[in-house]
Amino acid sequence: MHRTPAAGPPGPSPAAPGTGTASAPARHPRALEPVTAILIVLLSVLGALIGIVLITSLGVSPNTAVIGALVAMLVGRIPVGALVKMRSLHRQNLVQSAISGSTFAAANSLMTPIAVPFALGRTDLVWPMLGGATIGLAVDSWVLYRVFDSKLLPATNAWPAGIAAAETIKAGDSGGKKAVVLGASAVVGLLGALMKIPTSAAGVAFLGNVWALLMFGIGLLVAQYAPTLLDVNLSAEYVPHGLMIGAGLVALAQAGMLMRNRGGSKQQAADADAADDGTPELTVGSTRLRRGLLEGVVLFTAGAVVVAITGGLIGGMSVPGLIGWVLLAGAAALVHQLIVGLAAMHSGWFPAFAVTLIVLIVGLFLDIPTVPLALLVGYTASTGPAFADLGYDFKAGWLLRRDAVPWQPYEMAGRREQYIAQVLGFAVALGVVALAWHAFFTDGKVPPVSKVYVTTITSGLDPHTMTTLLLWAIPGALIQLIGGSSRQLGVLLATGLLVATANAGWMVLGALAVRYGYTRWRRRGVRTASPRWPRSSCATGCGP
């Protein structure tokens, strides 16, 4: 399977180590180099604090990758000894990977899960939940590291935030027209944010899969206007959740189909030949994809066992009930991360809250007791956002490294260093959350989504809710099946309905229209500019 022409072949020659050019040095910079590691730790502390403050006050967690890249650029401009090394695009990529990882880890993967037992009044379960969330975070990132750039999660797909980070780094290095355009775009985005216009949705529409984003935009518009035109709140009726259940189940089956290695040794040989001639290929084959996802199932299930033991579920549940809880927790964690990752890959938005709420509803339907259900929800919530964020960062690195010669060894080395940088950022985030959660929670600063989870747990399940979920799961499954694994139509439609950001649908569809018009104009220009040979007839003589 060849990459799209837009990816381009590797460049003709590598650059010298430590330079800021887009071409890559022979050996990728290491995340644990003293200067890089120190900057990673300092910015990871900043990212974790930003994530905690915003998730507890506004209920959102920002992508701080661009902040990390800009700081690394500024440090590289300081003409002092080892600091000059930070002019390297690849070191800047390591730093932006770490700060964005620490932000999402602290806010979504750690702070939100531990707030669930706290809001439930079980402060004694905060530390066990923190341990379980740490395991979920670790497995989450490991699985993405194993399966990124496979048929399931190819690097050639959008990963919009990754493109933004890479272009920011390249523009900062080259300056000139790129920097001007980037700065103007940033000003437009800032003005849109101040006016509460979701300009980021338009930016995503210029980058992602057209069909996936079309369904995303339709979902956004339907969610916005259904209460007015149809006098129905779709989220309150759990219609989007039902669609997501059906689409998610089909997406999981499609992922299973992609794990099959049809080509065997012949395909491996073809990949090796392609790598020799310099054509970038998928770096993760079906065998590694299968192993990565199976490893995820095993590790998530093992993490669920730890949560069950430390959370005191042993002795409080029957043996069959405990086994069922562990299996459900392991499966829910894997499904949650895949659905969130697929949505993020295509649209740049991930419905982590909504998918966790689906798991909660399933738990209520199965009549899981309050405390085990709260731990199940917290453990599931710890997966997904870090998975998506690491995909963004790998996409940025993939774009920055694609001129390396030889390409594949350098790409794999760079991806490994990015993973190490993010793990270091995760460790910093864990330390910050461990020190800060008590002060925030006792001051009443609890993530709003965690309060929603607890309210839903304590209020129970409406008898009609499960019927609604099952009914709407059918069209969700059909739409996902029709679109196939490459478009994820069902998942993106449900994501748009769940996100329901006002006017974001118009921004997405408007940007898609502009994108379509621009593409048609460019193609027409190419055809017009191509040489047209005059028609001739052999009746007047074609030969000598």
MISE-65638 format. One line per field, with one value per residue (C-alpha): x, y, z; chain; residue number from 1. Coordinates in nm, 2 decimals. Layout:
BEGIN
x: c(X|...)
y: c(Y|...)
z: c(Z|...)
chain: c(A|...)
resi: c(NUM|...)
! end
This chain:
BEGIN
x: c(0.00|0.17|0.14|-0.04|0.16|0.11|0.35|0.63|0.94|1.23|1.47|1.80|2.03|2.03|2.14|2.41|2.31|2.18|2.07|1.72|1.66|1.37|1.60|1.70|2.05|2.18|2.10|1.78|1.83|1.75|1.48|1.71|1.99|2.05|1.92|1.62|1.53|1.55|1.33|1.09|1.05|1.00|0.74|0.57|0.51|0.36|0.15|0.02|-0.08|-0.25|-0.45|-0.55|-0.67|-0.87|-1.03|-1.15|-1.27|-1.39|-1.41|-1.18|-0.82|-0.62|-0.36|-0.04|0.19|0.23|0.32|0.60|0.72|0.74|0.92|1.17|1.23|1.29|1.54|1.72|1.77|1.97|2.33|2.46|2.64|2.42|2.10|2.17|2.09|1.72|1.72|1.68|1.33|1.34|1.43|1.15|0.92|1.03|0.95|0.61|0.53|0.61|0.41|0.10|0.12|0.15|-0.14|-0.38|-0.25|-0.30|-0.64|-0.82|-0.64|-0.56|-0.76|-1.10|-1.09|-0.99|-1.26|-1.53|-1.48|-1.42|-1.75|-1.92|-1.79|-1.54|-1.22|-1.06|-1.07|-0.89|-0.55|-0.65|-0.82|-0.51|-0.31|-0.56|-0.57|-0.19|-0.20|-0.47|-0.26|0.05|-0.13|-0.31|0.02|0.19|-0.08|-0.07|0.31|0.27|0.00|0.05|0.10|-0.08|-0.39|-0.60|-0.43|-0.21|0.01|-0.12|-0.46|-0.54|-0.44|-0.51|-0.34|-0.03|-0.02|-0.07|0.23|0.45|0.37|0.43|0.78|0.87|0.74|0.94|1.25|1.22|1.04|0.94|0.60|0.52|0.56|0.35|0.07|0.09|0.08|-0.22|-0.40|-0.33|-0.47|-0.79|-0.82|-0.77|-1.03|-1.27|-1.21|-1.28|-1.60|-1.69|-1.67|-1.54|-1.28|-1.08|-1.36|-1.29|-0.92|-0.98|-1.21|-0.92|-0.71|-0.92|-1.10|-1.37|-1.64|-1.57|-1.58|-1.90|-2.07|-1.91|-2.05|-2.40|-2.40|-2.30|-2.58|-2.85|-2.75|-2.77|-3.11|-3.30|-3.41|-3.56|-3.69|-3.79|-3.85|-3.63|-3.30|-3.11|-2.85|-3.12|-3.29|-2.96|-2.99|-2.62|-2.51|-2.71|-2.56|-2.21|-2.28|-2.37|-2.10|-1.84|-1.92|-1.89|-1.57|-1.43|-1.52|-1.35|-1.04|-1.04|-1.06|-0.76|-0.55|-0.56|-0.23|-0.34|-0.02|0.21|0.57|0.51|0.37|0.67|0.90|0.72|0.74|1.12|1.17|0.97|1.18|1.49|1.39|1.31|0.93|0.77|0.54|0.33|0.57|0.34|0.21|-0.08|0.12|0.23|-0.11|-0.26|0.00|-0.04|-0.42|-0.39|-0.13|-0.38|-0.65|-0.42|-0.27|-0.60|-0.75|-0.45|-0.49|-0.86|-0.75|-0.52|-0.81|-1.04|-0.79|-0.69|-1.04|-1.17|-1.40|-1.27|-1.50|-1.77|-1.87|-1.94|-1.67|-1.86|-1.95|-1.59|-1.47|-1.73|-1.64|-1.27|-1.34|-1.59|-1.34|-1.06|-1.28|-1.43|-1.09|-0.97|-1.30|-1.29|-0.94|-1.01|-1.33|-1.17|-0.85|-1.04|-1.26|-0.95|-0.76|-1.02|-1.18|-0.94|-1.23|-1.27|-1.59|-1.42|-1.69|-1.97|-1.81|-1.74|-2.10|-2.20|-1.99|-2.16|-2.51|-2.41|-2.30|-2.63|-2.81|-2.61|-2.70|-2.34|-2.33|-2.24|-1.88|-1.77|-1.95|-1.77|-1.43|-1.53|-1.61|-1.29|-1.08|-1.24|-1.21|-0.83|-0.79|-0.84|-0.72|-0.36|-0.40|-0.53|-0.27|0.02|-0.12|-0.11|0.25|0.36|0.19|0.39|0.71|0.63|0.59|0.92|1.12|1.00|1.30|1.54|1.76|1.73|1.37|1.23|1.51|1.51|1.13|1.12|1.41|1.23|0.90|1.07|1.23|0.89|0.74|1.01|0.96|0.58|0.64|0.86|0.58|0.34|0.56|0.57|0.19|0.15|0.36|0.18|-0.17|-0.06|0.05|-0.24|-0.56|-0.64|-0.61|-0.82|-1.09|-1.14|-1.17|-1.46|-1.27|-1.39|-1.40|-1.76|-1.77|-1.69|-1.99|-2.20|-2.08|-2.16|-2.50|-2.59|-2.46|-2.67|-2.99|-3.00|-3.12|-3.45|-3.61|-3.67|-3.31|-3.17|-3.45|-3.36|-2.99|-3.06|-3.29|-3.05|-2.76|-2.90|-2.86|-2.53|-2.40|-2.53|-2.38|-2.04|-2.06|-2.14|-1.85|-1.59|-1.29|-1.12|-1.40|-1.55|-1.88|-2.09|-1.83|-1.80|-2.17|-2.22|-1.92|-2.08|-2.41|-2.23|-2.00|-2.29|-2.08|-2.29|-2.21|-1.92|-2.12|-2.14|-1.77|-1.70|-1.93|-1.83|-1.46|-1.53|-1.71|-1.41|-1.18|-1.38|-1.40|-1.02|-0.94|-1.16|-1.00|-0.65|-0.72|-0.87|-0.56|-0.34|-0.53|-0.52|-0.14|-0.06|0.08|-0.18|-0.03|-0.19|-0.40|-0.26|-0.36|-0.14|-0.31|-0.07|0.22|0.33|0.66|0.98)
y: c(0.00|0.32|0.65|0.93|1.15|1.44|1.28|1.30|1.08|1.14|1.43|1.38|1.42|1.47|1.78|1.81|1.74|2.02|2.24|2.38|2.27|2.04|1.77|1.52|1.45|1.09|1.02|1.15|1.37|1.20|1.30|1.24|1.47|1.71|2.03|1.87|1.67|1.98|2.18|1.89|1.87|2.24|2.28|1.96|2.11|2.42|2.20|1.99|2.30|2.46|2.14|2.10|2.47|2.46|2.12|2.21|2.56|2.54|2.17|2.17|2.08|2.28|2.14|2.31|2.16|2.49|2.66|2.40|2.45|2.83|2.81|2.57|2.80|3.09|2.89|2.79|3.16|3.22|3.22|3.03|2.70|2.39|2.60|2.65|2.28|2.37|2.52|2.16|2.10|1.75|1.86|2.12|1.83|1.63|1.93|2.00|1.63|1.63|1.94|1.84|1.49|1.63|1.86|1.59|1.34|1.57|1.70|1.41|1.09|1.16|1.45|1.36|0.99|1.05|1.32|1.06|0.88|1.21|1.36|1.04|1.10|0.82|1.01|0.68|0.56|0.86|0.71|0.36|0.54|0.74|0.42|0.27|0.58|0.58|0.22|0.32|0.62|0.41|0.13|0.40|0.55|0.22|0.08|0.39|0.37|0.01|0.07|0.42|0.43|0.10|0.04|0.13|0.45|0.56|0.86|0.98|1.05|1.40|1.42|1.79|1.91|1.73|1.92|2.25|2.17|2.06|2.37|2.60|2.45|2.47|2.83|2.93|2.79|2.92|3.25|3.45|3.39|3.08|3.27|3.56|3.32|3.13|3.45|3.58|3.25|3.26|3.62|3.50|3.21|3.43|3.68|3.39|3.26|3.61|3.63|3.28|3.16|2.80|2.89|2.57|2.37|2.54|2.48|2.10|2.09|2.20|1.91|1.60|1.33|1.51|1.24|1.20|1.57|1.61|1.37|1.55|1.88|1.74|1.60|1.94|2.12|1.86|1.89|2.27|2.30|1.99|2.16|2.45|2.29|1.95|2.05|1.76|1.76|1.47|1.44|1.43|1.15|0.96|0.95|1.04|0.78|0.51|0.60|0.59|0.25|0.10|0.28|0.19|-0.18|-0.18|0.02|-0.24|-0.52|-0.32|-0.29|-0.66|-0.71|-0.48|-0.70|-0.99|-1.03|-1.14|-1.09|-1.29|-1.31|-1.18|-0.85|-0.82|-0.87|-0.61|-0.36|-0.43|-0.37|-0.05|0.07|0.00|0.22|0.51|0.50|0.55|0.27|0.19|0.13|-0.10|-0.41|-0.63|-0.86|-0.57|-0.41|-0.74|-0.78|-0.42|-0.44|-0.78|-0.64|-0.36|-0.61|-0.80|-0.49|-0.31|-0.62|-0.66|-0.29|-0.36|-0.64|-0.39|-0.14|-0.42|-0.52|-0.17|-0.04|-0.31|-0.48|-0.83|-0.94|-0.69|-0.87|-1.23|-1.42|-1.42|-1.06|-0.96|-1.16|-0.99|-0.65|-0.70|-0.82|-0.54|-0.28|-0.41|-0.43|-0.08|0.08|-0.06|0.03|0.38|0.45|0.33|0.53|0.84|0.79|0.73|1.04|1.25|1.12|1.23|1.54|1.67|1.64|1.35|1.26|1.12|1.23|1.09|0.75|0.72|0.81|0.52|0.28|0.43|0.36|0.00|-0.04|0.09|-0.15|-0.44|-0.32|-0.28|-0.14|0.22|0.19|-0.06|0.14|0.46|0.28|0.14|0.49|0.64|0.37|0.40|0.78|0.75|0.62|0.79|1.16|1.07|0.81|1.08|1.34|1.11|1.04|1.42|1.44|1.14|1.30|1.62|1.42|1.22|1.54|1.68|1.37|1.27|1.41|1.18|0.94|0.65|0.74|0.44|0.39|0.76|0.77|0.48|0.63|0.96|0.81|0.62|0.94|1.11|0.83|0.86|1.24|1.19|0.93|1.18|1.43|1.18|1.12|1.49|1.52|1.23|1.41|1.74|1.58|1.38|1.71|1.93|1.72|1.76|2.14|2.17|1.93|2.06|2.41|2.29|2.28|1.94|1.88|1.93|1.61|1.41|1.57|1.46|1.10|1.09|1.25|0.99|0.70|0.81|0.90|0.56|0.46|0.55|0.23|0.37|0.48|0.14|0.09|0.42|0.33|-0.01|0.14|0.42|0.18|0.02|0.33|0.41|0.06|0.08|0.42|0.31|-0.01|0.18|0.43|0.16|0.19|0.46|0.71|0.64|0.80|0.66|0.75|1.11|1.16|1.06|1.27|1.58|1.51|1.47|1.77|2.00|2.32|2.61|2.72|2.47|2.29|2.59|2.65|2.28|2.27|2.62|2.53|2.21|2.41|2.64|2.34|2.18|2.50|2.56|2.20|2.23|2.56|2.42|2.12|2.34|2.56|2.25|2.13|2.48|2.51|2.17|2.18|2.12|1.97|2.09|1.84|1.71|1.48|1.23|1.33|1.63|1.41|1.28|1.13|1.24)
z: c(0.00|-0.12|0.05|-0.12|-0.36|-0.13|0.12|-0.14|-0.17|0.07|-0.02|-0.19|0.10|0.48|0.66|0.91|1.27|1.48|1.18|1.15|0.80|0.71|0.60|0.88|1.02|1.00|1.37|1.53|1.84|2.17|2.41|2.71|2.60|2.89|2.73|2.57|2.88|3.10|2.87|2.84|3.22|3.27|2.99|3.10|3.44|3.27|3.04|3.33|3.53|3.23|3.17|3.54|3.57|3.25|3.30|3.65|3.56|3.20|3.15|2.85|2.79|2.52|2.28|2.40|2.13|1.95|2.28|2.33|1.98|2.01|2.34|2.19|1.90|2.13|2.34|2.02|1.93|2.25|2.14|2.44|2.40|2.41|2.38|2.01|1.96|2.01|1.66|1.54|1.41|1.55|1.91|1.89|1.78|2.09|2.32|2.17|2.20|2.57|2.67|2.48|2.63|2.98|2.93|2.81|3.06|3.36|3.25|3.08|3.17|3.54|3.69|3.54|3.64|4.01|4.04|3.99|4.32|4.49|4.36|4.48|4.83|4.83|4.89|5.00|4.64|4.48|4.52|4.39|4.10|4.03|4.01|3.77|3.56|3.54|3.41|3.16|3.04|3.00|2.81|2.60|2.48|2.43|2.20|1.98|1.96|1.84|1.58|1.45|1.07|1.02|0.79|1.09|1.18|0.89|0.90|0.57|0.73|0.85|1.23|1.19|1.51|1.40|1.07|1.26|1.49|1.20|0.99|1.29|1.35|0.98|0.95|1.25|1.10|0.74|0.82|0.51|0.34|0.55|0.87|0.75|0.64|0.96|1.17|0.97|1.02|1.39|1.41|1.23|1.47|1.77|1.66|1.59|1.94|2.09|1.89|1.99|1.63|1.60|1.34|1.43|1.27|0.94|0.97|1.03|0.72|0.50|0.62|0.69|0.49|0.29|0.34|0.71|0.77|0.56|0.80|1.09|0.97|0.91|1.26|1.40|1.21|1.30|1.67|1.65|1.48|1.59|1.92|1.72|1.41|1.55|1.91|2.03|2.22|2.06|2.33|2.60|2.41|2.37|1.99|1.93|2.19|2.01|1.68|1.83|1.98|1.64|1.46|1.73|1.71|1.33|1.36|1.60|1.36|1.07|1.29|1.33|0.95|0.91|1.14|0.90|0.71|0.37|0.19|0.42|0.33|-0.02|0.12|0.35|0.06|-0.14|0.15|0.18|-0.20|-0.18|0.12|-0.08|-0.37|-0.13|-0.15|0.20|0.30|0.60|0.87|1.07|0.90|0.98|1.21|1.44|1.43|1.55|1.82|1.93|1.98|2.15|2.38|2.46|2.55|2.78|2.95|2.99|3.15|3.38|3.48|3.55|3.79|3.97|4.00|4.13|4.40|4.52|4.49|4.73|4.48|4.59|4.86|4.77|4.45|4.36|4.17|3.84|3.89|3.95|3.65|3.43|3.57|3.48|3.13|3.07|3.20|2.98|2.67|2.73|2.77|2.43|2.25|2.41|2.29|1.93|1.88|2.03|1.82|1.49|1.54|1.63|1.33|1.08|1.24|1.51|1.76|2.00|2.18|2.50|2.73|2.52|2.47|2.84|2.91|2.68|2.89|3.20|3.05|2.96|3.32|3.45|3.22|3.36|3.71|3.82|4.18|4.24|4.35|4.09|3.82|3.93|3.91|3.57|3.44|3.58|3.43|3.09|3.10|3.15|2.79|2.46|2.48|2.52|2.24|2.01|2.12|2.06|1.72|1.65|1.77|1.56|1.26|1.32|1.35|1.04|0.84|0.97|0.91|0.56|0.39|0.57|0.38|0.45|0.55|0.74|1.00|1.08|1.10|1.34|1.55|1.57|1.66|1.94|2.08|2.06|2.26|2.52|2.54|2.59|2.87|3.04|3.01|3.15|3.45|3.52|3.48|3.73|3.99|3.94|3.97|4.28|4.45|4.33|4.33|4.70|4.69|4.38|4.48|4.84|4.69|4.49|4.16|4.02|3.64|3.53|3.33|3.64|3.81|3.52|3.55|3.92|3.87|3.60|3.83|4.12|3.93|3.75|3.40|3.24|3.12|2.78|2.73|2.64|2.38|2.23|2.22|2.05|1.79|1.69|1.69|1.38|1.14|1.31|1.22|0.86|0.80|0.93|0.73|0.41|0.46|0.54|0.77|0.57|0.60|0.95|0.84|1.13|1.40|1.26|1.23|1.59|1.69|1.53|1.71|2.04|2.01|1.91|1.90|1.78|1.42|1.39|1.13|0.91|0.94|0.85|0.55|0.43|0.44|0.25|-0.02|-0.05|-0.05|-0.33|-0.54|-0.50|-0.60|-0.91|-1.00|-0.96|-1.17|-1.44|-1.43|-1.47|-1.77|-1.93|-1.87|-2.01|-2.37|-2.64|-2.96|-3.29|-3.46|-3.79|-4.06|-4.24|-4.56|-4.57|-4.49|-4.14|-4.22|-4.39)
chain: c(A|A|A|A|A|A|A|A|A|A|A|A|A|A|A|A|A|A|A|A|A|A|A|A|A|A|A|A|A|A|A|A|A|A|A|A|A|A|A|A|A|A|A|A|A|A|A|A|A|A|A|A|A|A|A|A|A|A|A|A|A|A|A|A|A|A|A|A|A|A|A|A|A|A|A|A|A|A|A|A|A|A|A|A|A|A|A|A|A|A|A|A|A|A|A|A|A|A|A|A|A|A|A|A|A|A|A|A|A|A|A|A|A|A|A|A|A|A|A|A|A|A|A|A|A|A|A|A|A|A|A|A|A|A|A|A|A|A|A|A|A|A|A|A|A|A|A|A|A|A|A|A|A|A|A|A|A|A|A|A|A|A|A|A|A|A|A|A|A|A|A|A|A|A|A|A|A|A|A|A|A|A|A|A|A|A|A|A|A|A|A|A|A|A|A|A|A|A|A|A|A|A|A|A|A|A|A|A|A|A|A|A|A|A|A|A|A|A|A|A|A|A|A|A|A|A|A|A|A|A|A|A|A|A|A|A|A|A|A|A|A|A|A|A|A|A|A|A|A|A|A|A|A|A|A|A|A|A|A|A|A|A|A|A|A|A|A|A|A|A|A|A|A|A|A|A|A|A|A|A|A|A|A|A|A|A|A|A|A|A|A|A|A|A|A|A|A|A|A|A|A|A|A|A|A|A|A|A|A|A|A|A|A|A|A|A|A|A|A|A|A|A|A|A|A|A|A|A|A|A|A|A|A|A|A|A|A|A|A|A|A|A|A|A|A|A|A|A|A|A|A|A|A|A|A|A|A|A|A|A|A|A|A|A|A|A|A|A|A|A|A|A|A|A|A|A|A|A|A|A|A|A|A|A|A|A|A|A|A|A|A|A|A|A|A|A|A|A|A|A|A|A|A|A|A|A|A|A|A|A|A|A|A|A|A|A|A|A|A|A|A|A|A|A|A|A|A|A|A|A|A|A|A|A|A|A|A|A|A|A|A|A|A|A|A|A|A|A|A|A|A|A|A|A|A|A|A|A|A|A|A|A|A|A|A|A|A|A|A|A|A|A|A|A|A|A|A|A|A|A|A|A|A|A|A|A|A|A|A|A|A|A|A|A|A|A|A|A|A|A|A|A|A|A|A|A|A|A|A|A|A|A|A|A|A|A|A|A|A|A|A|A|A|A|A|A|A|A|A|A|A|A|A|A|A|A|A|A|A|A|A|A|A|A)
resi: c(1|2|3|4|5|6|7|8|9|10|11|12|13|14|15|16|17|18|19|20|21|22|23|24|25|26|27|28|29|30|31|32|33|34|35|36|37|38|39|40|41|42|43|44|45|46|47|48|49|50|51|52|53|54|55|56|57|58|59|60|61|62|63|64|65|66|67|68|69|70|71|72|73|74|75|76|77|78|79|80|81|82|83|84|85|86|87|88|89|90|91|92|93|94|95|96|97|98|99|100|101|102|103|104|105|106|107|108|109|110|111|112|113|114|115|116|117|118|119|120|121|122|123|124|125|126|127|128|129|130|131|132|133|134|135|136|137|138|139|140|141|142|143|144|145|146|147|148|149|150|151|152|153|154|155|156|157|158|159|160|161|162|163|164|165|166|167|168|169|170|171|172|173|174|175|176|177|178|179|180|181|182|183|184|185|186|187|188|189|190|191|192|193|194|195|196|197|198|199|200|201|202|203|204|205|206|207|208|209|210|211|212|213|214|215|216|217|218|219|220|221|222|223|224|225|226|227|228|229|230|231|232|233|234|235|236|237|238|239|240|241|242|243|244|245|246|247|248|249|250|251|252|253|254|255|256|257|258|259|260|261|262|263|264|265|266|267|268|269|270|271|272|273|274|275|276|277|278|279|280|281|282|283|284|285|286|287|288|289|290|291|292|293|294|295|296|297|298|299|300|301|302|303|304|305|306|307|308|309|310|311|312|313|314|315|316|317|318|319|320|321|322|323|324|325|326|327|328|329|330|331|332|333|334|335|336|337|338|339|340|341|342|343|344|345|346|347|348|349|350|351|352|353|354|355|356|357|358|359|360|361|362|363|364|365|366|367|368|369|370|371|372|373|374|375|376|377|378|379|380|381|382|383|384|385|386|387|388|389|390|391|392|393|394|395|396|397|398|399|400|401|402|403|404|405|406|407|408|409|410|411|412|413|414|415|416|417|418|419|420|421|422|423|424|425|426|427|428|429|430|431|432|433|434|435|436|437|438|439|440|441|442|443|444|445|446|447|448|449|450|451|452|453|454|455|456|457|458|459|460|461|462|463|464|465|466|467|468|469|470|471|472|473|474|475|476|477|478|479|480|481|482|483|484|485|486|487|488|489|490|491|492|493|494|495|496|497|498|499|500|501|502|503|504|505|506|507|508|509|510|511|512|513|514|515|516|517|518|519|520|521|522|523|524|525|526|527|528|529|530|531|532|533|534|535|536|537|538|539|540|541|542|543|544)
! end
